[in-house]
């Protein structure tokens, strides 16, 4: 099990939260995805076959930019 926190500066509201949690929940291997609106971050717990690239693709697919690093 891998846990990571992803920074997504364009998170502003509950709609952002629902959209991103829904998209990440569809990625095979994702156990939990929790958006924290005030800090503009997403905490994700996942196993294979999910990869960081797939998580980022799911987020970017919703129109959000991921800050790496």
DSSP file (Angstrom, degrees, kcal/mol; ACC not computed):
  #  RESIDUE AA STRUCTURE BP1 BP2  ACC     N-H-->O    O-->H-N    N-H-->O    O-->H-N    TCO  KAPPA ALPHA  PHI   PSI    X-CA   Y-CA   Z-CA
    1    1 A X              0   0    0      0, 0.0     2,-0.4     0, 0.0    46,-0.2   0.000 360.0 360.0 360.0 132.1    0.0    0.0    0.0
    2    2 A X  E     -A   46   0A   0     44,-3.2    44,-2.8     2,-0.0     2,-0.4  -0.931 360.0-163.3-115.7 137.8    1.3    3.4   -1.0
    3    3 A X  E     +A   45   0A   0     -2,-0.4     2,-0.3    42,-0.2    42,-0.2  -0.973  17.2 165.7-119.1 135.9    0.2    6.7    0.5
    4    4 A X  E     -A   44   0A   0     40,-2.5    40,-2.8    -2,-0.4     2,-0.5  -0.975  29.2-139.3-144.8 158.1    0.9   10.0   -1.2
    5    5 A X  E     -A   43   0A   0     -2,-0.3     2,-0.5    38,-0.2    38,-0.2  -0.987  19.4-160.9-120.2 128.7   -0.1   13.7   -1.1
    6    6 A X  E     -A   42   0A   0     36,-2.9    36,-2.3    -2,-0.5     2,-0.5  -0.924  11.8-137.8-115.0 130.6   -0.6   15.5   -4.4
    7    7 A X  E     +AB  41  67A   0     60,-0.7    60,-2.7    -2,-0.5     2,-0.4  -0.767  24.9 171.7 -90.7 124.7   -0.6   19.3   -4.6
    8    8 A X    >   -     0   0    0     32,-2.6     3,-1.7    -2,-0.5    58,-0.2  -0.833  12.2-169.1-133.2  91.9   -3.3   20.7   -6.9
    9    9 A X  T 3  S+     0   0    0     -2,-0.4    -1,-0.1     1,-0.3    57,-0.1   0.668  78.2  67.6 -63.5 -18.1   -3.4   24.5   -6.6
   10   10 A X  T 3   +     0   0    0     55,-0.4     2,-0.5    30,-0.1    -1,-0.3   0.374  67.9 117.5 -85.5   6.7   -6.7   25.0   -8.6
   11   11 A X    <   +     0   0    0     -3,-1.7     3,-0.1     1,-0.2    -3,-0.0  -0.640  26.8 147.1 -74.7 121.1   -8.8   23.3   -5.9
   12   12 A X        +     0   0    0     -2,-0.5     2,-0.3     1,-0.2    -1,-0.2   0.593  52.1  12.5-127.3 -20.9  -11.3   25.9   -4.7
   13   13 A X  S  > S-     0   0    0      1,-0.1     4,-1.9    24,-0.0    -1,-0.2  -0.848  81.0 -83.3-153.5 179.6  -14.6   24.4   -3.7
   14   14 A X  H  > S+     0   0    0     -2,-0.3     4,-2.7     1,-0.2     5,-0.2   0.821 121.2  59.3 -65.4 -31.9  -16.7   21.3   -3.0
   15   15 A X  H  > S+     0   0    0      2,-0.2     4,-2.5     1,-0.2    -1,-0.2   0.924 105.5  49.0 -62.1 -43.2  -17.3   20.8   -6.7
   16   16 A X  H  > S+     0   0    0      1,-0.2     4,-2.6     2,-0.2     5,-0.3   0.938 111.4  50.7 -58.2 -47.0  -13.5   20.5   -7.2
   17   17 A X  H  X S+     0   0    0     -4,-1.9     4,-2.6     1,-0.2     5,-0.3   0.931 112.6  44.3 -56.9 -50.8  -13.4   18.0   -4.3
   18   18 A X  H  X S+     0   0    0     -4,-2.7     4,-2.1     1,-0.2    -1,-0.2   0.900 113.9  50.4 -64.7 -41.7  -16.3   15.8   -5.7
   19   19 A X  H  X S+     0   0    0     -4,-2.5     4,-2.1    -5,-0.2    -1,-0.2   0.928 115.2  41.7 -62.3 -47.5  -14.9   15.9   -9.2
   20   20 A X  H  X S+     0   0    0     -4,-2.6     4,-2.6    -5,-0.2     5,-0.3   0.907 114.2  49.8 -71.6 -42.8  -11.4   14.8   -8.2
   21   21 A X  H  X S+     0   0    0     -4,-2.6     4,-2.0    -5,-0.3    -1,-0.2   0.896 112.5  49.8 -62.8 -38.1  -12.4   12.2   -5.7
   22   22 A X  H  X S+     0   0    0     -4,-2.1     4,-0.7    -5,-0.3    -2,-0.2   0.918 111.9  46.7 -65.3 -44.1  -14.7   10.7   -8.3
   23   23 A X  H >< S+     0   0    0     -4,-2.1     3,-0.8     1,-0.2     4,-0.3   0.914 114.7  46.1 -65.9 -43.1  -12.0   10.6  -11.0
   24   24 A X  H >< S+     0   0    0     -4,-2.6     3,-1.5     1,-0.2    -1,-0.2   0.853 104.9  61.9 -68.9 -33.5   -9.4    9.1   -8.7
   25   25 A X  H 3< S+     0   0    0     -4,-2.0    -1,-0.2     1,-0.3    -2,-0.2   0.708  98.2  58.5 -64.3 -19.6  -11.9    6.5   -7.3
   26   26 A X  T << S+     0   0    0     -3,-0.8     2,-0.5    -4,-0.7    -1,-0.3   0.557  81.0 102.2 -85.9  -9.9  -12.2    5.1  -10.9
   27   27 A X  S X  S-     0   0    0     -3,-1.5     3,-2.1    -4,-0.3    23,-0.1  -0.646  84.1-113.7 -78.1 123.7   -8.4    4.4  -11.1
   28   28 A X  T 3  S+     0   0    0     -2,-0.5    21,-0.2     1,-0.3     3,-0.1  -0.361 101.0  24.6 -58.8 126.7   -7.9    0.6  -10.6
   29   29 A X  T 3  S+     0   0    0      1,-0.3    18,-2.2    20,-0.2     2,-0.4   0.193  84.4 130.1 103.7 -14.9   -6.0    0.1   -7.3
   30   30 A X  E <   +C   46   0A   0     -3,-2.1    -1,-0.3    16,-0.2    16,-0.3  -0.612  28.9 178.1 -75.6 125.1   -7.0    3.4   -5.6
   31   31 A X  E     +     0   0A   0     14,-3.0     2,-0.3    -2,-0.4    15,-0.2   0.868  66.8   1.7 -91.8 -47.3   -8.2    2.6   -2.1
   32   32 A X  E     -C   45   0A   0     13,-1.7    13,-2.3     2,-0.0    -1,-0.4  -0.994  53.0-174.8-142.1 148.6   -9.0    6.1   -0.9
   33   33 A X  E     +C   44   0A   0     -2,-0.3     2,-0.5    11,-0.2    11,-0.2  -0.935  11.7 179.4-142.5 118.7   -8.8    9.6   -2.3
   34   34 A X  E     -C   43   0A   0      9,-2.7     9,-2.7    -2,-0.3     2,-0.4  -0.966  14.1-152.3-129.0 117.2   -9.5   12.6    0.0
   35   35 A X  E     -C   42   0A   0     -2,-0.5     2,-0.7     7,-0.2     7,-0.2  -0.727   0.5-158.2 -88.9 132.6   -9.3   16.2   -1.2
   36   36 A X  E  >> -C   41   0A   0      5,-3.1     5,-1.6    -2,-0.4     4,-1.0  -0.920   6.1-166.9-108.7 103.4   -8.5   18.9    1.4
   37   37 A X  T >45S+     0   0    0     -2,-0.7     3,-0.9     1,-0.2    -1,-0.2   0.921  81.1  53.3 -61.1 -49.2   -9.9   22.1   -0.1
   38   38 A X  T 345S+     0   0    0      1,-0.3    -1,-0.2     2,-0.1    -2,-0.0   0.862 118.9  35.2 -58.2 -36.0   -8.1   24.6    2.3
   39   39 A X  T 345S-     0   0    0     -3,-0.2    -1,-0.3     2,-0.1    -2,-0.2   0.514 102.8-131.4 -94.7  -3.9   -4.7   23.1    1.6
   40   40 A X  T <<5 +     0   0    0     -4,-1.0   -32,-2.6    -3,-0.9     2,-0.3   0.909  64.1 125.4  54.3  46.8   -5.4   22.3   -2.1
   41   41 A X  E   < -AC   7  36A   0     -5,-1.6    -5,-3.1   -34,-0.2     2,-0.4  -0.906  51.8-145.7-131.4 160.5   -4.0   18.8   -1.7
   42   42 A X  E     -AC   6  35A   0    -36,-2.3   -36,-2.9    -2,-0.3     2,-0.5  -0.995   8.3-152.8-127.4 125.9   -5.3   15.3   -2.3
   43   43 A X  E     -AC   5  34A   0     -9,-2.7    -9,-2.7    -2,-0.4     2,-0.4  -0.875  20.8-174.8 -96.5 125.6   -4.3   12.4   -0.1
   44   44 A X  E     -AC   4  33A   0    -40,-2.8   -40,-2.5    -2,-0.5     2,-0.5  -0.977  17.0-166.2-127.3 133.6   -4.4    9.1   -2.0
   45   45 A X  E     +AC   3  32A   0    -13,-2.3   -14,-3.0    -2,-0.4   -13,-1.7  -0.981  29.0 156.6-114.8 127.0   -3.8    5.5   -0.8
   46   46 A X  E     -AC   2  30A   0    -44,-2.8   -44,-3.2    -2,-0.5     2,-0.3  -0.973  28.8-158.9-150.9 161.5   -3.3    3.0   -3.6
   47   47 A X    >   -     0   0    0    -18,-2.2     3,-1.7    -2,-0.3     2,-0.1  -0.788  47.7 -36.5-126.9 171.4   -1.9   -0.4   -4.6
   48   48 A X  T 3  S+     0   0    0      1,-0.3   -19,-0.1    -2,-0.3     3,-0.1  -0.417 115.5  42.9 -59.8 144.4   -0.9   -1.8   -7.9
   49   49 A X  T 3  S+     0   0    0    -21,-0.2    -1,-0.3    -2,-0.1   -20,-0.2  -0.982 101.5  85.8 -88.9   2.2   -2.0   -1.6  -10.7
   50   50 A X    <   -     0   0    0     -3,-1.7     2,-0.3   -23,-0.1   -21,-0.1  -0.348  58.0-172.3 -64.9 142.3   -2.3    2.1   -9.9
   51   51 A X     >  -     0   0    0     -3,-0.1     4,-2.1     1,-0.1     5,-0.2  -0.872  38.5-109.5-128.1 163.5    0.7    4.3  -10.6
   52   52 A X  H  > S+     0   0    0     -2,-0.3     4,-2.8     1,-0.2     5,-0.2   0.891 120.0  57.0 -59.0 -39.0    1.5    7.9   -9.9
   53   53 A X  H  > S+     0   0    0      1,-0.2     4,-2.3     2,-0.2    -1,-0.2   0.892 106.9  48.3 -60.7 -39.0    1.3    8.6  -13.6
   54   54 A X  H  > S+     0   0    0      2,-0.2     4,-2.1     1,-0.2    -1,-0.2   0.880 110.9  50.7 -68.6 -37.7   -2.2    7.3  -13.7
   55   55 A X  H  X S+     0   0    0     -4,-2.1     4,-2.0     2,-0.2    -2,-0.2   0.940 112.3  46.4 -63.4 -46.5   -3.2    9.4  -10.7
   56   56 A X  H  X S+     0   0    0     -4,-2.8     4,-3.1     1,-0.2     5,-0.3   0.906 111.2  52.5 -62.4 -42.1   -1.8   12.5  -12.3
   57   57 A X  H  X S+     0   0    0     -4,-2.3     4,-2.0    -5,-0.2    -1,-0.2   0.886 108.2  51.0 -62.1 -38.9   -3.6   11.6  -15.6
   58   58 A X  H  X S+     0   0    0     -4,-2.1     4,-0.5     2,-0.2    -1,-0.2   0.904 113.5  45.0 -65.0 -41.0   -6.9   11.3  -13.7
   59   59 A X  H ><>S+     0   0    0     -4,-2.0     5,-1.4     1,-0.2     3,-1.3   0.942 115.0  46.3 -67.4 -48.8   -6.4   14.7  -12.1
   60   60 A X  H ><5S+     0   0    0     -4,-3.1     3,-1.7     1,-0.3    -2,-0.2   0.812 103.6  64.7 -65.2 -29.5   -5.3   16.4  -15.3
   61   61 A X  H 3<5S+     0   0    0     -4,-2.0    -1,-0.3     1,-0.3    -2,-0.2   0.715  98.5  54.6 -64.8 -20.7   -8.2   14.7  -17.1
   62   62 A X  T <<5S-     0   0    0     -3,-1.3    -1,-0.3    -4,-0.5    -2,-0.2   0.398 128.2 -99.8 -91.1   0.5  -10.5   16.8  -14.9
   63   63 A X  T < 5S+     0   0    0     -3,-1.7     2,-0.3     1,-0.3    -3,-0.2   0.626  81.3 127.3  94.2  14.4   -8.8   20.0  -16.0
   64   64 A X      < -     0   0    0     -5,-1.4     2,-0.4   -55,-0.0    -1,-0.3  -0.766  54.0-128.9-106.8 151.1   -6.5   20.5  -13.0
   65   65 A X        -     0   0    0     -2,-0.3     2,-0.5    -5,-0.0   -55,-0.4  -0.811  17.0-144.1 -97.6 137.1   -2.8   21.0  -12.9
   66   66 A X        -     0   0    0     -2,-0.4     2,-0.7   -58,-0.2   -58,-0.2  -0.861   7.6-141.2-100.1 132.6   -0.6   18.9  -10.6
   67   67 A X  B     -B    7   0A   0    -60,-2.7   -60,-0.7    -2,-0.5     2,-0.3  -0.844  23.7-159.7 -91.6 117.8    2.4   20.5   -8.9
   68   68 A X              0   0    0     -2,-0.7   -62,-0.0     1,-0.2    -2,-0.0  -0.692 360.0 360.0 -98.2 149.4    5.3   18.0   -8.9
   69   69 A X              0   0    0     -2,-0.3    -1,-0.2     0, 0.0    -2,-0.0   0.437 360.0 360.0 111.4 360.0    8.2   18.0   -6.7
